[in-house]
Amino acid sequence: MKGSNSKQNKALNLRLVLSEIVTQAPISRVEISRTTHLTKQTITNMVEELLSANLVIETGVKKEGAVGKPSKMLSINPEATYSLALRVFNDKIEAGIFSLLGQEIAVTEHSYLSGVLNEENLLAEIAKLYQELLVESQLSELNILGAGLSFVSQRHHDLSTYQYNLAFKQKLAEKLALPVASETTAAACAAFQMLYGEAKQLHSFVCVHISDVVEAAVVYDRKILLGQNGLTGAIGEMFVTPETDDKTAELGRLNDFVSLCSLKQALGKNFTSNEDLAQYCLANQDKLTPWFEQAAEPMRIAIHSLETILNCQTIIIGGDVSSWFLNKFITQLRPYIPSVSQYGDREVVRVIKTPNVEQVALKGAATLPLHAALSIENMQTLALPQFEKLTEVQALIFN
């Protein structure tokens, strides 16, 4: 991406330089200049502001070329500021504090009876968990850059849910006195993959998240596409079979075959949580074979559709599942249906399994505040507290 050397584009340039440091570190000022086309003086000014705020540090030297002078390398300061991660389920809240490099500092969760918490109590419960995490991690509120929020979908996407999440995000920003960025779990995972994971060098990919419903985040030119109403990625609604349901006469959707709700229904048991489901599956792997076989073809069709429509570099599959479960599932998907992805040279495999999948969703939520700061387009996911003064780092990258 190119920057602008105009003084009026300071915010754009700062985000551009910060993005290069986050995703390419350790990186020199010369290397940033090459990729952004900003002048040496503009790069110097932006880097000095980031160094002054202690958000970036110099981490050694690298010689540029055979005769060039050694260049000081730049990286994110892992101790400069931290993110609060929040995943809100129908029956629990997962919360954690992470460094800007994705390192877990402290994690907790609180369970409650399904449907018991109203909005006021949910805000209070999150605020309580936040304070507990600060005490455990020995950090103060001034150390926190912002919060990343993800509501875990347990039903089909709809506009009312999206609008509720927008309103709740602003109320949470006021309650915690923090900037709050909100995305779907799939989009949060995509942000994590771009900053720290398998997609650091990719410009277009799809991140699929298998949970009670199947979500996806579509990334093009390193931007997460939100769509008209912010509902892009509801691929669980995709029709994948020609058969119709006996009760509704509707075609079979991906959620009917690949979601964890479909797995629970196939097993014919009531599970109090997805953790209980995971433990049962690990202990009774033979009972999952019919579901894996039934789910494979609908997922192949979904992969073929995504590749054919989007021509993405790869599809990254993860979810609220265990590593062995994901390994088994992806093994079942081969061979894939031929699509446009077979034409031309490939630099990356068609489907990537998310490494350490159990840890990525919460880490993804933690990346959302930093991800929001890296471009003007991403800022639409952010709510700022209206009556609180921002810290130096918050003011630098969010204003």
Wavefront OBJ file of the C-alpha trace (Angstrom):
o trace
v 0.000 0.000 0.000
v 1.229 3.496 -0.842
v 1.132 6.445 1.508
v 1.014 10.161 0.841
v 3.721 12.654 1.666
v 1.154 15.429 2.072
v 0.970 16.914 5.575
v -2.818 16.484 5.495
v -2.387 12.705 5.431
v -0.531 12.297 8.716
v -3.097 9.873 10.198
v -3.020 7.733 7.048
v 0.779 7.631 7.020
v 1.028 6.820 10.718
v -1.340 3.874 10.310
v 0.545 2.716 7.236
v 3.915 2.794 8.995
v 2.472 1.101 12.084
v 0.913 -1.607 9.902
v 4.281 -2.347 8.275
v 5.960 -2.621 11.673
v 3.219 -4.859 13.103
v 3.141 -7.309 10.197
v 6.761 -7.235 8.949
v 8.832 -6.694 12.108
v 11.702 -6.522 12.548
v 11.812 -3.951 9.754
v 14.018 -0.953 8.994
v 12.983 2.564 8.034
v 14.489 1.955 4.578
v 12.330 -1.143 4.074
v 9.205 0.767 5.160
v 10.044 3.496 2.649
v 10.379 0.950 -0.162
v 6.977 -0.599 0.407
v 5.002 2.566 1.250
v 6.745 5.023 -1.149
v 6.899 7.602 1.641
v 9.873 9.935 1.840
v 12.677 9.364 4.312
v 11.616 12.451 6.277
v 7.982 11.329 6.493
v 9.044 7.887 7.700
v 11.368 9.489 10.266
v 8.580 11.708 11.599
v 6.088 8.857 11.908
v 8.590 6.515 13.556
v 9.664 9.193 16.041
v 6.057 9.630 17.173
v 5.669 5.878 17.632
v 8.981 5.667 19.518
v 8.039 8.643 21.694
v 4.781 6.908 22.685
v 6.843 3.772 23.466
v 4.591 1.796 21.126
v 7.573 0.867 18.923
v 11.124 -0.026 19.945
v 14.437 -0.383 18.118
v 15.701 -3.962 18.219
v 19.192 -4.131 16.745
v 20.710 -3.289 13.375
v 20.748 -4.723 9.849
v 23.124 -3.821 7.028
v 21.279 -2.543 3.943
v 23.159 -3.773 0.848
v 26.866 -4.296 0.308
v 27.900 -0.715 0.981
v 24.947 0.685 2.885
v 25.040 1.825 6.500
v 23.518 -0.496 9.124
v 19.842 0.283 9.755
v 18.099 0.170 13.106
v 15.288 -2.392 13.120
v 11.831 -1.599 14.443
v 9.347 -3.811 16.279
v 6.220 -3.417 18.394
v 6.988 -2.971 22.079
v 5.258 -5.973 23.718
v 5.127 -4.190 27.075
v 3.818 -0.849 25.820
v 0.119 -1.598 25.984
v -2.287 -4.530 26.098
v -5.698 -5.565 24.778
v -8.773 -6.864 26.556
v -10.450 -9.745 24.692
v -14.129 -10.590 25.185
v -16.234 -13.394 23.715
v -19.873 -13.328 24.790
v -21.755 -16.621 24.529
v -25.375 -17.363 25.390
v -24.261 -19.005 28.640
v -20.828 -17.574 29.471
v -18.253 -14.855 28.921
v -14.645 -15.583 28.001
v -12.219 -12.755 28.767
v -8.482 -12.244 28.666
v -5.686 -9.710 28.531
v -3.085 -10.134 25.795
v 0.021 -8.280 24.674
v 0.064 -6.641 21.245
v 2.125 -9.613 20.043
v -0.671 -12.031 20.948
v 0.891 -13.319 24.175
v -1.626 -14.388 26.814
v -1.241 -12.463 30.078
v -4.361 -13.557 31.959
v -7.560 -15.386 31.001
v -10.818 -16.062 32.816
v -14.435 -16.941 32.124
v -17.788 -16.648 33.846
v -20.711 -19.010 33.249
v -24.372 -18.207 33.815
v -27.732 -19.745 33.033
v -28.788 -19.239 29.425
v -30.825 -16.064 28.995
v -30.433 -14.912 32.620
v -28.275 -11.836 32.019
v -29.968 -8.725 30.694
v -27.943 -5.969 29.052
v -27.301 -4.001 32.259
v -26.110 -7.076 34.116
v -23.985 -8.183 31.161
v -22.202 -4.823 31.136
v -21.639 -5.068 34.893
v -20.346 -8.644 34.632
v -17.868 -7.699 31.899
v -16.657 -4.741 33.954
v -16.153 -7.049 36.942
v -14.157 -9.565 34.881
v -12.061 -6.700 33.489
v -11.099 -5.560 36.984
v -10.273 -9.126 38.040
v -7.992 -9.512 35.023
v -6.228 -6.234 35.778
v -5.501 -7.425 39.308
v -4.295 -10.847 38.121
v -2.046 -9.359 35.454
v -0.825 -6.548 37.733
v -1.759 -3.923 35.154
v -3.717 -0.685 35.434
v -6.453 0.671 33.191
v -3.871 3.035 31.690
v -2.009 -0.008 30.307
v -4.947 -1.154 28.173
v -5.184 -0.028 24.545
v -8.761 -1.150 24.029
v -11.181 -4.060 24.087
v -12.049 -6.505 21.329
v -15.611 -7.827 21.481
v -17.147 -10.792 19.701
v -20.651 -12.166 20.191
v -20.657 -15.891 19.483
v -23.514 -16.626 17.096
v -25.849 -19.383 18.188
v -28.468 -18.756 15.546
v -28.651 -17.505 11.991
v -27.341 -14.020 11.249
v -29.930 -11.252 11.081
v -29.935 -7.473 10.973
v -31.488 -7.013 14.433
v -28.596 -8.915 16.035
v -26.071 -6.793 14.138
v -27.775 -3.553 15.206
v -27.916 -4.729 18.824
v -24.184 -5.463 18.755
v -23.457 -1.958 17.472
v -25.454 -0.360 20.299
v -23.940 -2.644 22.922
v -20.415 -1.860 21.717
v -20.894 1.861 22.416
v -22.406 1.187 25.855
v -19.470 -1.074 26.695
v -16.998 1.621 25.623
v -18.635 3.996 28.114
v -18.798 1.348 30.853
v -15.132 0.371 30.595
v -13.871 3.828 29.542
v -12.057 2.058 26.693
v -12.155 2.027 22.904
v -14.075 -1.120 21.905
v -13.769 -2.852 18.528
v -16.396 -5.430 17.616
v -16.422 -8.102 14.904
v -17.754 -11.598 14.337
v -15.572 -14.422 15.613
v -14.596 -15.317 12.033
v -13.514 -11.725 11.354
v -11.581 -11.610 14.630
v -9.771 -14.802 13.626
v -9.026 -13.275 10.214
v -7.524 -10.213 11.910
v -5.349 -12.487 14.041
v -4.202 -14.427 10.968
v -3.223 -11.182 9.199
v -1.267 -9.799 12.144
v 0.326 -12.905 13.647
v -0.689 -16.047 11.795
v -0.906 -17.834 8.468
v -1.983 -14.762 6.458
v 0.791 -12.277 7.288
v 1.911 -12.270 3.646
v -1.495 -12.803 1.994
v -3.729 -10.164 0.428
v -6.919 -12.186 -0.154
v -8.266 -15.169 1.747
v -11.349 -16.500 3.498
v -11.340 -17.456 7.165
v -14.002 -20.068 8.022
v -15.036 -20.533 11.663
v -16.995 -23.645 12.647
v -19.086 -23.127 15.765
v -22.788 -23.474 16.583
v -23.207 -21.790 13.183
v -20.633 -21.607 10.382
v -19.202 -18.121 9.808
v -16.653 -16.764 7.380
v -14.637 -13.582 7.015
v -13.830 -12.494 3.475
v -10.538 -10.596 3.191
v -9.616 -8.688 0.037
v -6.591 -6.404 -0.267
v -6.052 -7.099 3.467
v -9.422 -5.576 4.336
v -12.216 -7.531 6.015
v -15.326 -7.001 3.899
v -18.373 -6.120 5.987
v -21.008 -5.790 3.275
v -24.098 -3.603 3.168
v -25.313 -4.399 6.686
v -22.162 -5.821 8.222
v -23.427 -9.372 7.697
v -20.919 -10.584 5.109
v -19.688 -14.079 5.862
v -22.904 -15.861 6.874
v -21.928 -18.861 4.757
v -23.846 -21.198 7.035
v -26.908 -19.943 5.119
v -25.462 -21.219 1.828
v -27.521 -23.926 0.094
v -25.347 -27.005 -0.389
v -27.746 -29.831 -1.256
v -30.623 -30.191 -3.711
v -32.761 -32.113 -1.194
v -35.514 -30.266 0.665
v -36.438 -30.463 4.320
v -39.614 -32.467 4.970
v -40.948 -29.860 7.402
v -39.878 -26.558 5.791
v -39.457 -27.632 2.141
v -36.236 -25.599 2.128
v -32.979 -26.718 0.564
v -30.226 -27.990 2.840
v -27.957 -25.281 4.263
v -24.327 -25.601 5.323
v -25.390 -25.064 8.945
v -27.560 -28.176 8.682
v -24.508 -30.354 8.041
v -21.288 -28.689 9.259
v -22.180 -26.590 12.326
v -21.668 -27.826 15.870
v -25.440 -27.580 16.312
v -25.798 -30.195 13.567
v -23.190 -32.361 15.323
v -25.068 -32.172 18.638
v -28.283 -33.114 16.867
v -26.588 -36.040 15.119
v -25.214 -37.333 18.425
v -28.650 -37.052 20.008
v -27.333 -35.752 23.322
v -27.676 -32.542 25.318
v -24.383 -30.779 26.003
v -24.052 -27.965 28.528
v -21.222 -26.350 26.528
v -18.976 -26.808 23.515
v -16.241 -27.886 25.930
v -18.454 -30.775 27.071
v -19.079 -31.598 23.416
v -15.328 -31.620 22.707
v -14.614 -33.941 25.642
v -17.370 -36.319 24.562
v -16.091 -36.367 20.972
v -12.533 -37.098 22.102
v -13.708 -40.018 24.211
v -16.129 -41.355 21.567
v -14.372 -40.701 18.273
v -15.961 -43.712 16.556
v -19.428 -42.169 17.027
v -18.424 -39.126 14.942
v -17.693 -41.070 11.755
v -21.231 -40.779 10.279
v -21.275 -37.013 10.930
v -17.837 -36.457 9.377
v -18.905 -38.414 6.296
v -22.168 -36.477 6.025
v -20.498 -33.083 6.573
v -17.654 -33.581 4.081
v -19.502 -33.108 0.787
v -21.447 -29.970 1.860
v -18.156 -28.420 3.027
v -16.476 -29.354 -0.262
v -19.293 -27.566 -2.085
v -18.876 -24.499 0.146
v -15.106 -24.407 -0.489
v -15.669 -24.754 -4.242
v -18.236 -21.915 -4.169
v -15.965 -19.572 -2.201
v -13.007 -20.245 -4.497
v -15.054 -19.877 -7.673
v -16.719 -16.616 -6.642
v -13.799 -14.950 -4.828
v -10.693 -16.557 -6.398
v -9.007 -16.163 -3.011
v -5.420 -17.213 -2.332
v -6.478 -19.743 0.289
v -9.174 -20.713 2.768
v -8.194 -20.928 6.444
v -10.450 -23.214 8.496
v -10.753 -23.030 12.287
v -13.488 -22.929 14.877
v -14.560 -23.654 18.421
v -13.175 -27.161 18.024
v -10.049 -29.069 19.042
v -6.964 -29.636 16.899
v -7.609 -33.370 16.489
v -11.219 -32.658 15.450
v -10.079 -30.154 12.830
v -7.405 -32.548 11.537
v -9.998 -35.292 11.132
v -12.477 -32.997 9.421
v -10.035 -31.541 6.888
v -8.735 -35.024 6.073
v -12.308 -35.982 5.182
v -12.550 -33.075 2.707
v -9.907 -34.402 0.324
v -9.983 -34.634 -2.625
v -11.412 -31.142 -3.139
v -13.772 -30.327 -5.998
v -11.816 -28.730 -8.886
v -12.416 -24.978 -9.107
v -10.812 -21.869 -10.608
v -8.147 -22.219 -7.900
v -6.485 -24.909 -10.032
v -5.535 -22.396 -12.734
v -2.286 -20.422 -12.569
v 0.562 -20.692 -10.111
v -0.178 -21.232 -6.424
v 1.991 -19.774 -3.681
v -0.039 -21.334 -0.874
v -2.147 -24.477 -0.461
v -5.887 -24.327 -1.129
v -6.979 -25.026 2.452
v -5.026 -24.248 5.635
v -5.798 -25.763 9.034
v -5.558 -23.190 11.825
v -2.635 -24.172 14.096
v -3.432 -24.288 17.834
v -7.061 -23.701 16.913
v -8.269 -23.807 20.536
v -6.428 -20.549 21.323
v -7.144 -18.455 18.235
v -10.700 -17.175 18.777
v -9.961 -15.279 22.010
v -6.604 -14.094 20.666
v -8.483 -12.902 17.596
v -10.757 -10.758 19.734
v -7.650 -9.320 21.412
v -6.246 -8.191 18.043
v -9.328 -6.148 17.121
v -8.308 -2.824 18.762
v -4.897 -2.852 17.060
v -6.416 -4.064 13.785
v -8.900 -1.169 13.916
v -6.032 1.288 14.240
v -4.188 0.097 11.144
v -6.464 1.685 8.534
v -9.224 4.260 8.239
v -11.588 1.571 6.894
v -11.048 -0.605 9.979
v -11.966 2.272 12.294
v -15.668 1.730 11.541
v -15.510 -1.317 13.821
v -14.439 0.881 16.758
v -16.491 2.730 19.390
v -14.708 5.399 21.446
v -15.839 6.450 24.938
v -17.402 9.875 24.587
v -16.681 11.243 28.044
v -13.235 9.884 28.837
v -9.845 11.273 27.893
v -7.787 8.884 25.790
v -4.294 7.827 26.826
v -1.308 9.018 24.780
v -1.121 5.778 22.784
v -4.910 5.640 22.227
v -4.984 9.260 21.040
v -2.019 8.658 18.725
v -3.451 5.720 16.805
v -7.226 6.147 17.105
v -7.582 9.882 16.351
l 1 2 3 4 5 6 7 8 9 10 11 12 13 14 15 16 17 18 19 20 21 22 23 24 25 26 27 28 29 30 31 32 33 34 35 36 37 38 39 40 41 42 43 44 45 46 47 48 49 50 51 52 53 54 55 56 57 58 59 60 61 62 63 64 65 66 67 68 69 70 71 72 73 74 75 76 77 78 79 80 81 82 83 84 85 86 87 88 89 90 91 92 93 94 95 96 97 98 99 100 101 102 103 104 105 106 107 108 109 110 111 112 113 114 115 116 117 118 119 120 121 122 123 124 125 126 127 128 129 130 131 132 133 134 135 136 137 138 139 140 141 142 143 144 145 146 147 148 149 150 151 152 153 154 155 156 157 158 159 160 161 162 163 164 165 166 167 168 169 170 171 172 173 174 175 176 177 178 179 180 181 182 183 184 185 186 187 188 189 190 191 192 193 194 195 196 197 198 199 200 201 202 203 204 205 206 207 208 209 210 211 212 213 214 215 216 217 218 219 220 221 222 223 224 225 226 227 228 229 230 231 232 233 234 235 236 237 238 239 240 241 242 243 244 245 246 247 248 249 250 251 252 253 254 255 256 257 258 259 260 261 262 263 264 265 266 267 268 269 270 271 272 273 274 275 276 277 278 279 280 281 282 283 284 285 286 287 288 289 290 291 292 293 294 295 296 297 298 299 300 301 302 303 304 305 306 307 308 309 310 311 312 313 314 315 316 317 318 319 320 321 322 323 324 325 326 327 328 329 330 331 332 333 334 335 336 337 338 339 340 341 342 343 344 345 346 347 348 349 350 351 352 353 354 355 356 357 358 359 360 361 362 363 364 365 366 367 368 369 370 371 372 373 374 375 376 377 378 379 380 381 382 383 384 385 386 387 388 389 390 391 392 393 394 395 396 397 398 399
